[in-house]
Amino acid sequence: MTEGDRGRQAKTEIQSAINAAQGPAQIGPMVGAGLSFVGGAGYRFDPDQIAALIPKWEELLHGLDDDFQNLQLAWGSATAPSPDQPAAQNALATRSSIEAAMNHNRRMVSYASDWINALKRANGSYVEQEQHTGAGLYVDDQKDTSGHGLYS
């Protein structure tokens, strides 16, 4: 294989990786994440929107794990094609670049995991609080004389 052929093959592989990276990892706009501004009243929290975000972030997390495996394979295959110094230096630089990508990937995994946990906590806490608050407004038991509940 000539050097020109190797260069064309490398370009093809890089373009293929770029195209693959633009696939399922897109999760769309996250601004507000379930909060809507409602004028002077503040914000309205929508637990359904929060619940819809969680699987999108989990999909991103799985994609990051797949990317990490691909990076590990790339790191392992980044070897010099010959024993001369320029080829060895190029392989070393390639491995260093891949290691940086691996470190970045792990940081993204940590961020996505933390965000998923925060979304789950926020949604669970909100629903639990709403149920607790609602329980004081309505009394189903006609024998309840505790004075609790505004509506029967």
N, C-alpha and C positions, 0 to 999 in steps of 0.2 A: 504494500500500500504506500503510495507516494505521500509526501508531506501535504500536498494540495488536497488529496483525497481525505487525509486525516482531518484537515481543517474544515472541509465541507461536512464531514461526518459529525464533527464536534458542533458546528453551527446547527445542524439538523437536530442533534440531541438537545442542545440548549433551547432551541425554539419549541421542541416538543415538551420540554419541562415547563417552559413559560406558559404554553397553551394549557397544559394540565393544571397548572397552579391557578388559572383563571376560571376553574370549574366550580365545584360545589361549595367552595369556601366563602362565597359571597353571601352576606347575611343581611344586606340592606341597611337603611338608616336606623340608628339606635337612639337618636336624640330624644330625650324625654322618657324613654323606656317605660311607657305605661302611664306617664303623668301628662295631663293636659291642663293648660292654663285656662281658668274660667273667670277671668276678670278680677274684681276686687275680692271675690270669695277665696282666691288662692288657687290651689291645684286640685284636680279630680284624679284619683287613683283608679286605674282600670286593671283589675287582677287578670282579666282575660288577655289583655295585651301582654302583660308580664308572662303569663303562662305560655303564650305563643312564642315569646322570645327564647325561652329556655331550650326547646329542641333545636332551634337554629344555632345557638351557642354550643350545644352538645355536638351538633354536626361539625361545626368548626373545630371543636376539640378533637374529634376523631380524625378529621383531615390533617390536623397538626401532627397527630401521632403517625399517620401514614407518611407524611412528609419527613418526619424524623427517621423513619426506617429507610426511606429512600436516600436521605443524607448519609446515613451510616454505610449503605452500600456504595455510594459515590466516594466516600472517604476511603473505604477499603480498596476501591479499584483505581484510586489516583496514584498510580505508580509511574516511575520514569520509563519511557520506552527504550532507553539506552543508559549505560552507566556513566556517560559523560556529565560534567559538572552543570552545564546549562539545563539539561533535561532533569537532573536530580533537583536543582533549585526550583524549576517550574513545578515539579510534582510536590515539593515541600510547600511552595506558595499556594498551590491548589488545595492541599490538605488544610493549611492554615485558614484559608477562606471558607472551606466547608465546615471546619470546627467553629468558626464565628457564626455561620448560619445555624449550626446545631445549638449553640448557646442561645442564640436569639429565639430559636424555635422553643426551647425549654422555658424561656422567660414568657413567651406567648402562651404556652400551655398553662403556666402558673397563673397568668392574668385571666385567661378564659375560665379556668377552674374557680378562681376566686369570684369572678363575675357571676358564674352560674350559681354558686353557693349563695351569693348576695341576693340574686333574683329569687331563688327558692325561699330564703329566709324572709325577704320582704313580702313576697306573696303569701306565704304561710302565716306570717305574723298579722298581716292585714286582714286576711279572711278570718283568722281566729279572733281578732279584736272586734271585727264587725259582728261575728256571731255572739260574742259576749255582750256587746252593746245592745244588739237586737233583743237579746233574752230579757233585758230589763224593760223593754217597751211593751211587750205582749205577754199576757198571762193566759195560758190555755186552761189551767186548772181552776174551775169555778169555786173550789174550796179554799183557794189561796186567799188568806186575809192579811198577808204580810204588808200590804200597801205598796208592793212593788208592781211596776207595770203601768204604763199610761193608757194602754189600749187593751180591751178584752175582746 
